[in-house]
């Protein structure tokens, strides 16, 4: 156990004051007589702490994004898939304290890796506080946040729609301003895409450019070119356009 805890501290980059807390964060319910003596409660807390730090980072980094756009990025970053990727990259999944039944499995479920990252986050938070937890997490989640913003949620949907329409239909989309409201210095615009005589769902935006991007995104969803996978990532599923957000 001492060697395992020493390795865990090396991987995490933090020396714990309470080694029992660290051990608890690594203890799966299959190794415990009571689930209260496993990492499940820490997983619950760690999920909230992780979400808070990610939300704060997105809020700081992208002051131009609206709530919905920030929520999409957060969903990607805190997804089970992302948490499992980070845990496995660090090797946290190999440090889990498991029962014999789990140890006999050839390959552990990725959900265990995601859960141990969250329980470790909670352990760091309880042992060292919020700032230490933030310092531990940001190098891990910053690249994911940047990638989600760059290639998924701030993608130029107008450009994607233009390419799809021209290649597949020989047409260019037309953006119709259906309504506007608010004072001159803070107008909002309602825009819809017209394509091949069909008017697609309209969207409001804080500028014409924003409304057009939102309308293009909705049109891509309607056309089946853009989908959202189970982890909340936007994916282009058109031949010749392969990107993921």
N, C-alpha and C positions, 0 to 999 in steps of 0.2 A: 504493500500500500504506500509506503514512504516513497518508493521509486516512482510509482504512478503519479503521486501528488507533485513530486519534484518535476516530473516531465510536463505535467499539466501547467504548472507555474511558468516553466520555460516557454511553452507554446503560447500561453496567454501573454507573457511578458510582464506579469504582475506577481509580486511576492505577497501571499495572503497572510493576514494576522490570524484569521480563524480557519485553520486547515480542515476542521470538521465541516464547515460550510462549503468549502471547495469539494470535499469528498461527497457531500450530499448532492451537490450539483451534478456529479458524475454518476450517481447511483440510480439505475433504472428500476422501475417497479418490480421487474422480474427477479431482482436480487433481494427484495425486501419482504418481510413478513407483513408489513403494513404499507399501503401506498402513501401514508403520511410520512413514512421514513424513506421516501424516494424523491426524485427531483421534480415531481409533477407540480408542486406548489411554486417552486422557483421558476419553472417554465411559464407559469401563469404571470408572475410578476415580470419576468424578463421580456415577455412579449410586449407588455405595456411600456417598459423602459426603452426597449428598442424602437417602438413606434414613436415615442416622444422625441428621441434623439434624431430619428430620420425626419420627422415632420419639421423639427426646428431647423435642421440643415437645409431642407428644401425651401423653407420659408426664407432663410438667410440668403441662399445662393440664387434664387430666382424671383426677385421682387416683381417681375412683370407677369408672373403666372397667376391665373385665377384658381379658385378653390378646386374646381373639377379637375384641372390639369395637374395640380399638386397631388390630389388624391390618387390619380392614375399612377404617378411616379412612385408614391409611397406604397401602393399595392404591389408593384413589382419588387421593390426593395425589401419589403418585409415578408414576401411570399415564402411558403415552405421550400420552394425550389431554391430561392436565393440563399436562405438560411442554411439549407443542406449543403449547397455549394461551398459556402464560406467555412462551415464546420469541417467538411471533408478536406478542404484545402489546408486548413490548420492542423488537421489530424485529430480533432476532438472526438470524432466517432470511434477512433481506435483506443481512446482512453475511457470509454464507458464501462462502468461496472455492471455486468449483466449476469442474469441467472443462467443456470446450465442449459435450460431449454433454448434460450436465445443464442448462447454460445455455439450450439450445435448447428445453427443455420449457416449455410454457405455464404449468403449475402444478407446483410442486415437491411431492413427497410430504410429508405432515405429519410423517412419521417423521424427516425431516432436521431439522425444527425442534426436535423432542423431543431428538434426539441432540446438537444444538449447545448446548442449555441444559446438558446434563450435562457436556459437554466444557468449557464455560465455568466451571461450578462447580468442576471439577477444577483448572482453571488458576488460579482465584482462591485455591483451597485451597493449591496448591503455591507460589504467589507471595506470598500474604499470611497464610496460616495459617487455623486453624479458626474463630477468633472473627470474623475479617473475612468469611469465607464465610457464617457464621451470620447476621451482620448484613446481608449481601447478600440471603440467601434468605428470611429470616423475613417481611419485608413482602410478599413474593410468595406465600408458601405459607400464611401465617396465615389469610387470608380463605377459602382452600379448605378448610383444616382445620376452621374454624368452621362453614362451610356443611355439610361432610360430617357433622360431629357433630350439627348442629342438624336438618337436614332428611333425613338418610339413615340414620344408624346409631343415633341415639337417638330415632328417630321413635316415637310412641306406637302401637305395633302393636295393642295392645288396642283402642284407639279406632278404628283402621282396620278391624279385624275386626268390631267391634260394628256399624259403619256398613254394612259389606258384608253381614253376616248379616241385619240388620234390613231393609235395602233389597231385597236379593235373595232372601231366604228367609223373611222375616217372623219370624225367630227371634233369640234372644240366646244367645251362647256361654256355656257353663258351664265353670268352671275347677275341675278335680278334683285334689286333692292326693293323689297315689298313694303317696308315701313321704316320709320325712324322716329325717335322720341328723345326728349331731353333738351337742355339748353345748348346753344351753339358750341360752348367750350367743353361739353361733356355729352355729346350725342351717342346714342346707341342705334345700331342698324340691324334690320331684319333682312337676311339675304337667303335666297334659294338658288340652287343650281337648276338650269334648264338644259336638258340634253335630249336630242332627238325628239323634240316636241313635248317631252315630259318634264314636269316641275317636281323636283325632289324636295324632301322635308326642309323647311326653312329653319334658320338658326339666328339667334340674336348675338351680337358682339359689341364690344366697347369701341370698335372702329370698323370701318368697312373691311379692312384687311383681315382682322380677326374673325369677323362674321363670315367672310368668304372661306377662310380656312376651316371653320367649323362646319359650314355647309358642304364643303368638299369632302370632309371626313364622313359626314352622315351619308352622303351620296355613295361613297366607296363602300360603306357598310351595306347600303341598299343593293348595290351591285354585286355584293359577295366578294369584292376584291380585298376588303379589309375585315379581319375577324379579331376577336379577343379570345386568347386561349385560357386554360383553366387557372393559370397563374396571373391573369390580368394583363398579359402582354399583348400589345397590338402586333398583328402579323399581316403582311401583304401576301396574298396567296394567288397572285397572278403570274402566269408564265412570263419570264423575263424580268420580273421585279421580285426579288427575294430579300426582304428586310424584316427585322424583328425589333420590337420595342418593349 
